[in-house]
Amino acid sequence: MVQEIYIIDDDDSSIVIFRELFKNDPEYKFISVKTEQIDIALKNIPSLIVINEDAIDRDVVDLCTKIRKDEDNTITPVIVVSSKSGKDHRVKILQQSIEYFIKKPVDEQYLYYTVKNLNRLLSSNRRVSPLTGLPGNVQIHAELKKRILRQEPFCVLYADLDNFKAYNDVYGFLKGDEIIEFTAETLINSIHSDELENTFVGHIGGDDFIAIVPGTSCEKLCQNIIAYFDKNVIKYFTTEDLERGYIEVENRKGIIEQFPLTSLSIGVVVSDTGRFHNILEIGEIGAQVKHAAKSVMGSSYAIDKRKAEE
């Protein structure tokens, strides 16, 4: 996933340096922003913000305060680069929860690895759990907001497991974790392919996942995901259960109940340009369409293709 880093300065003196430093790192994209454009920049929720204090016509402490108080950028890391290295000045900046103050003249290697390591740390902290290693809700919300604000056409895939509780009751939580990991791998392998760029896979929690892909056509992708899942999920069941085609679970009253083998349901929301104004609207439609997918026996998908005017 591309890391968008915003360089705040008013004379564009820094962007050339950063692009040269990271010329062999295509996963980093540097964007120059003037202080008067800071509101626009914050709406895009960058991966990292670097402020060149010597090249702005605004009080850097006030600027840092504005960034940190922005609801969508409370955890966006900020680096201030400055020739004003007095202790009191540095402390005032760091008091705004700014991660790094780098004194000029800047050692380029030091700057390079500071940026890389800060992004690596943030990426680790944003992950929902060590179980899947996928981004959690903070980054999920950020990705959805970015695409809405940019008015990009995209598809949102909401995926979860059917009869997962029954599986856990029979096979135990450790095996349940394994099937969740397998589901994550299925989505990652299918979505993060050479054919698809600018994609995102996140773990909402439990057996719930989300994926975001560009464009408005994803039927073939859903078919591939389900085909891979159904072909390989059988290794998580005993031969006896596979031959029966269902699992048996004793309920609280001691009665044996039968449940179909665990399958995968995907509800897809197609977001044409201008259809949605916030992530809550997407979530509401997503819940409806996933419910439709889960009403079908076995692995299935349902796609909501309504246009903006509908």
C-alpha positions in Angstrom: 0.0 0.0 0.0 1.3 3.4 -1.0 2.3 5.7 1.9 1.4 9.3 1.2 3.6 11.7 3.0 2.7 15.4 3.0 5.6 17.9 3.1 4.4 21.3 4.6 6.4 24.3 3.3 5.6 27.4 1.4 8.5 27.5 -1.0 8.6 23.8 -2.3 12.2 23.6 -1.1 11.8 20.2 0.6 9.9 18.1 -1.8 12.9 17.6 -4.2 15.1 16.4 -1.3 12.5 13.8 -0.2 11.8 12.5 -3.7 15.5 12.1 -4.3 16.0 10.3 -0.9 13.2 7.9 -1.6 13.7 7.4 -5.3 14.2 3.7 -4.8 11.2 3.3 -2.5 8.1 3.3 -4.8 5.8 2.7 -1.8 6.4 6.2 -0.6 4.6 9.1 -2.3 5.6 12.7 -1.4 3.2 15.6 -1.8 4.1 19.3 -1.3 1.5 21.3 0.6 1.5 25.0 1.4 0.2 26.1 4.9 -2.8 27.7 3.4 -3.8 24.2 2.1 -3.5 22.5 5.4 -7.3 21.8 5.7 -7.3 20.1 2.4 -4.3 18.0 3.3 -5.8 16.9 6.6 -8.9 15.7 4.9 -6.8 13.3 2.9 -5.5 11.7 6.1 -1.8 11.3 5.1 0.4 8.6 6.4 2.9 11.1 7.7 3.3 14.9 7.9 6.7 16.6 7.7 6.8 20.4 8.5 9.8 22.5 7.3 9.5 25.2 9.9 12.0 27.5 8.1 9.8 27.6 5.0 6.4 28.4 6.5 4.8 31.8 7.3 2.8 30.5 10.2 3.5 29.7 13.9 4.7 26.1 13.9 3.2 25.4 17.4 -0.2 26.6 16.2 0.1 24.5 13.1 1.0 21.4 15.1 -1.9 22.0 17.5 -4.3 22.2 14.5 -3.0 19.0 13.1 -3.2 17.1 16.3 -6.7 18.3 17.2 -8.1 17.2 13.8 -10.4 14.2 14.4 -9.0 12.2 11.5 -5.3 12.9 12.3 -5.0 12.2 16.0 -2.5 9.5 15.3 -0.9 10.8 12.1 2.8 11.1 13.0 4.4 14.6 12.5 8.0 15.5 12.1 9.2 19.1 12.4 12.4 20.0 10.7 13.9 23.4 11.9 17.0 25.5 12.4 15.4 26.9 15.6 16.9 24.4 18.0 16.5 26.2 21.3 15.3 23.8 24.1 12.2 25.8 24.9 11.1 25.9 21.3 11.6 22.2 20.9 9.7 21.4 24.0 6.7 23.6 23.0 6.5 21.6 19.7 6.8 18.2 21.4 4.1 19.2 23.9 1.7 19.1 21.0 2.3 15.3 20.8 4.6 15.7 17.8 6.7 12.6 17.3 10.1 14.1 16.2 11.9 17.4 16.1 14.9 17.2 13.7 17.5 20.0 13.9 19.1 21.5 10.8 21.4 20.9 9.1 19.8 17.5 8.5 21.8 14.4 7.9 20.0 12.8 5.0 20.5 9.2 6.1 19.1 10.1 9.5 16.1 11.7 7.9 15.6 8.7 5.6 15.5 6.1 8.3 13.5 8.3 10.7 10.7 8.4 8.1 10.9 4.7 7.3 11.0 3.5 10.9 8.2 5.8 12.0 6.0 4.5 9.2 6.9 0.9 10.2 6.0 1.5 13.8 2.7 3.2 13.0 1.9 0.3 10.6 2.5 -2.2 13.4 0.5 -0.2 16.0 -2.5 0.1 13.7 -2.9 -3.6 13.2 -5.8 -5.2 14.9 -4.0 -8.2 16.3 -1.0 -10.4 15.7 -3.4 -13.1 14.5 -3.9 -11.8 11.0 -1.5 -8.8 10.8 -4.2 -6.8 9.0 -5.0 -3.1 9.6 -7.8 -2.4 12.1 -10.7 0.0 12.3 -8.7 3.2 12.6 -7.0 2.6 9.2 -10.2 1.1 7.7 -12.1 4.3 8.4 -9.2 6.4 7.1 -9.1 4.4 3.8 -12.8 4.8 3.3 -12.8 8.5 4.0 -9.9 9.1 1.6 -11.7 7.5 -1.3 -14.9 9.3 -0.6 -13.2 12.6 -0.4 -11.3 12.0 -3.6 -14.6 10.9 -5.3 -12.9 7.7 -6.6 -15.1 4.9 -7.8 -14.5 1.8 -5.6 -16.0 -1.4 -4.3 -16.2 -2.3 -0.6 -16.3 -6.0 0.2 -17.6 -7.0 3.6 -16.8 -10.7 4.3 -17.5 -13.0 7.2 -17.7 -16.6 8.1 -21.1 -18.5 8.3 -21.7 -20.8 11.2 -18.4 -19.8 12.8 -19.7 -20.1 16.4 -20.7 -23.7 15.7 -17.2 -24.4 14.3 -15.6 -22.9 17.5 -17.9 -25.0 19.7 -16.9 -28.2 18.0 -13.2 -27.6 17.1 -12.2 -25.2 19.8 -10.8 -21.6 19.7 -7.3 -22.5 18.5 -8.8 -24.2 15.4 -11.1 -21.2 15.1 -8.1 -18.9 15.0 -6.6 -21.0 12.2 -9.7 -20.7 10.1 -9.7 -16.9 10.6 -6.1 -16.7 9.6 -7.0 -18.8 6.5 -9.8 -16.4 5.6 -7.3 -13.4 5.9 -4.9 -15.2 3.6 -7.6 -16.0 1.1 -8.6 -12.3 0.9 -4.9 -11.1 0.8 -3.9 -13.6 -1.9 -6.9 -12.8 -4.1 -7.0 -9.0 -3.7 -3.3 -8.0 -3.4 -2.5 -9.3 -6.8 -0.5 -8.0 -9.7 -3.8 -7.2 -11.6 -5.1 -5.0 -8.8 -3.5 -1.8 -7.6 -4.4 0.6 -4.8 -6.2 -2.2 -2.8 -6.8 -2.6 0.9 -7.7 -5.5 3.2 -8.6 -4.9 6.8 -9.7 -7.0 9.8 -12.8 -5.5 11.5 -12.5 -8.0 14.3 -13.4 -11.7 15.0 -14.5 -13.3 11.7 -15.4 -10.0 10.0 -13.2 -8.6 7.2 -13.3 -5.7 4.8 -11.6 -5.1 1.5 -11.5 -2.0 -0.8 -10.7 -2.3 -4.5 -10.7 0.4 -7.2 -13.3 0.6 -9.9 -16.9 -0.6 -9.9 -16.5 -4.2 -11.2 -15.6 -6.9 -8.7 -17.9 -9.9 -9.6 -15.0 -11.9 -10.9 -12.9 -11.1 -7.8 -15.7 -12.3 -5.5 -16.0 -15.5 -7.5 -12.2 -16.1 -7.2 -12.3 -15.5 -3.5 -15.1 -18.0 -2.9 -13.6 -20.6 -5.2 -10.3 -20.4 -3.3 -12.0 -20.5 0.1 -14.3 -23.5 -0.7 -11.4 -25.5 -2.3 -9.1 -25.1 0.7 -11.3 -24.7 3.8 -11.9 -28.5 3.8 -8.5 -29.1 5.5 -10.0 -27.5 8.6 -12.6 -30.3 9.0 -12.4 -33.9 9.9 -13.1 -36.5 7.3 -16.3 -37.5 9.1 -17.7 -34.0 9.1 -16.8 -33.6 5.4 -18.5 -36.8 4.4 -21.6 -35.8 6.4 -21.6 -32.3 5.0 -22.4 -30.7 8.4 -21.2 -30.5 12.0 -23.2 -31.5 15.1 -23.3 -29.2 18.2 -25.0 -30.0 21.5 -27.0 -26.9 22.7 -27.6 -25.8 26.3 -30.6 -28.2 26.6 -28.5 -31.2 25.6 -30.1 -31.4 22.2 -27.9 -32.1 19.2 -28.2 -29.5 16.4 -26.8 -29.7 12.9 -25.0 -26.8 11.2 -23.7 -26.6 7.7 -19.9 -26.5 7.2 -18.3 -23.1 7.6 -18.6 -21.0 4.5 -17.8 -17.4 3.4 -20.3 -14.7 2.7 -19.4 -11.4 0.9 -21.6 -8.3 0.7 -20.4 -5.8 -1.8 -21.2 -2.1 -1.9 -20.3 -0.3 -5.2 -19.5 3.3 -4.7 -19.8 5.3 -7.9 -18.5 8.8 -7.8 -20.7 10.9 -5.5 -22.9 8.1 -4.3 -21.8 8.3 -0.6 -20.9 11.2 1.6 -19.6 9.4 4.7 -18.6 6.0 5.8 -21.8 5.4 7.9 -23.8 5.4 4.7 -21.5 2.7 3.2 -21.7 0.7 6.4 -25.5 0.7 6.4 -25.7 -0.6 2.8 -22.9 -3.0 3.6 -24.9 -4.6 6.4 -28.0 -5.0 4.2 -26.1 -6.6 1.3 -24.1 -8.9 3.5 -27.3 -10.1 5.1 -28.6 -10.9 1.6 -25.4 -13.0 1.0 -25.8 -14.8 4.2 -29.3 -15.8 3.4 -28.0 -18.1 0.7 -26.8 -21.6 1.8 -23.0 -22.0 1.4 -20.4 -19.5 0.3 -22.0 -16.7 -1.7 -21.8 -13.0 -2.6 -24.3 -10.3 -3.1 -23.6 -6.9 -4.8 -25.4 -3.7 -4.3 -25.1 -1.8 -7.6 -27.4 1.2 -7.0 -26.3 4.5 -8.5 -25.9 7.8 -6.7 -29.3 9.1 -7.9 -31.1 6.0 -6.6 
